[in-house]
């Protein structure tokens, strides 16, 4: 059983309570954390993919531009309400913003069952195409 809270990419800065664990497991956990994009990186990536300026995002979510800058630079964390507002703006889950998952979602509210089936078929087709391209 492993209980760990990794506060940085440096294993020496970990607060850890370990039962039946070795240092290699701790290093593996730290490296997995290091590979995930930060919330700031995710916010910047999503903002840029929507061709939005920081000022525009700030106005939409109800904060100052300097707050958005600080979120993107990792010097400040958004509040819960701001995090939810950003997730809605960018049509992603809060888990995606936080780097917990890489899965992105699509809001299908208001679509018919037939339209949902068509979207699912399109997504599956694209996933299969990308898998084939990645094998080459």
Long-range contacts (C-beta under 8 A, 24 or more apart in sequence): 2-29, 4-29, 6-30, 6-33, 9-33, 9-34, 36-99, 37-99, 38-74, 38-99, 39-71, 39-74, 39-77, 39-78, 39-97, 39-98, 39-99, 40-71, 40-72, 40-73, 40-74, 41-72, 42-96, 42-97, 42-99, 43-68, 43-71, 43-72, 43-86, 43-97, 44-72, 46-86, 46-90, 46-92, 46-97, 47-72, 47-90, 50-90, 57-86, 57-89, 60-85, 60-89, 61-85, 61-86, 61-89
